[in-house]
Amino acid sequence: MTDDRLSQVFSALADPTRRDIVARLAAGDATVNELAEPYDVTVQAVSKHIRVLEDAGLVSRSRDAQRRPCHLEADVFDLMTKWIERYRREAEDRFRRLDAVLAQMDEQVGGQGGGQRGGQRSEQVDGRTDGHPGAGRSAKGKAS
């Protein structure tokens, strides 16, 4: 699937009414009139939504005697899932590398000064730790 086609699919799904139509079609085929029932819009408006979904390749219409049911095209979702999965795996790899770096930092810090970073003693006074302005002062600002 090209990026342009992918953009068209995601754009079609950006509308909540179209997402709801897709969800309803996932349960089974339906006509435009059946799809329009729960909405407070005209059948023509729902038909336009379906046309956008058709143009994106998400929905197709067939002829069944007098009925023209809309059908969800699951293949497009497989392609979208593959595209999303690729980036999900990349993000997970980045998080795993970050976890490894943080674990290594914790090990290095844990070996110095009894578990304190850099071996420094951390005294909190007035919400601040040593090394910050005001450290070592009482709550009234006097040196201790």
ABEGO torsion letter per residue (X at the ends): XBAAAAAAAAAAAABAAAAAAAAAAAAEBBBAAAAAAABABBAAAAAAAAAAAAAAGABBBBBBEABBBBBBBAAAAAAAAAAAAAAAAAAAAAAAAAAAAAAAAAAAAAABGGGBBGGBBBBBBGGBBBGBBGBGBBAAGBBX
